Amino acid sequence: MADTDITVSPNGPLRISGNFVIKDPQGKDFDLAGRTAISLCRCGHSENKPFCDGSHGRRGFQSVVEARALPPPAPKL
């Protein structure tokens, strides 16, 4: 199985590349027409959610993220 990479674009979408499946809330797969890379909306303004349509640029979305270590997950009760 190929690796999957997710890249957070500055002021833009999440870019997924590699081997992946995207499912709707009912567990049904989106038909990605053979794509091995796709961008997911992060700004909330796309008319084609969950996919990016470039709205972040027109709306002035700003969010620059740098890699960091996350704290350990909270214990499950």
KACOR-V73890 format. One record per pair of residues at least 12 apart in sequence whose ideal C-beta (glycine too) atoms are under 10 Angstrom apart, sorted by the first residue. I is the first residue (numbers start at 1). GAP is how many residues later the second one is. D is the distance in whole Angstrom. If there is no record, write none. Layout:
# KACOR-V73890
i->(I	I)
gap->(GAP	GAP)
d->(D	D)
This chain:
# KACOR-V73890
i->(1	1	2	2	2	2	2	3	3	3	3	4	4	4	4	4	4	4	5	5	5	5	6	6	6	7	7	8	8	8	8	8	8	9	9	9	9	9	9	9	10	10	10	10	10	11	11	11	11	11	11	11	11	11	11	12	12	12	12	12	12	12	12	12	12	12	13	13	13	13	13	13	13	13	13	13	13	13	13	13	13	14	14	14	14	14	14	14	14	15	15	15	15	15	16	16	16	16	16	16	16	17	17	17	17	17	18	18	19	20	20	20	20	20	22	22	22	22	22	24	30	30	32	38	38	38	39	39	39	39	39	40	41	41	41	41	41	42	42	42	42	43	43	43	43	43	43	43	43	43	44	44	44	45	45	45	45	45	46)
gap->(17	18	15	16	17	18	34	14	15	16	17	12	13	14	15	16	17	32	12	13	15	32	12	14	34	30	32	34	55	56	57	58	59	30	33	43	47	54	55	56	52	53	54	55	56	31	32	45	46	49	50	51	52	53	54	27	29	30	31	40	42	44	45	49	50	51	25	26	27	28	29	30	33	37	38	39	40	41	42	43	48	24	25	26	27	28	36	38	51	22	23	24	25	37	16	19	20	21	22	23	24	18	19	20	21	22	18	19	17	12	15	16	17	18	13	16	18	28	29	26	20	21	19	12	13	14	12	13	14	15	17	12	12	13	14	15	20	14	19	21	23	12	13	14	15	16	17	18	19	20	12	15	17	12	13	14	15	16	13)
d->(9	6	9	5	4	9	8	9	5	7	10	7	7	4	6	5	10	10	5	6	9	9	9	9	9	10	9	8	8	9	5	9	9	8	8	9	9	9	10	9	9	8	5	8	10	9	9	6	8	9	6	5	6	7	10	8	9	7	8	7	9	5	8	7	10	8	9	4	6	6	5	8	8	10	8	4	9	9	10	7	9	9	7	4	8	6	9	8	10	7	8	5	8	9	10	9	9	7	6	8	7	9	6	4	8	10	7	8	7	8	9	8	9	8	10	8	8	7	9	9	8	9	10	9	7	8	7	4	9	9	10	6	7	10	7	8	10	7	8	7	9	6	4	9	10	6	9	4	9	8	9	9	8	10	8	5	10	7	10)
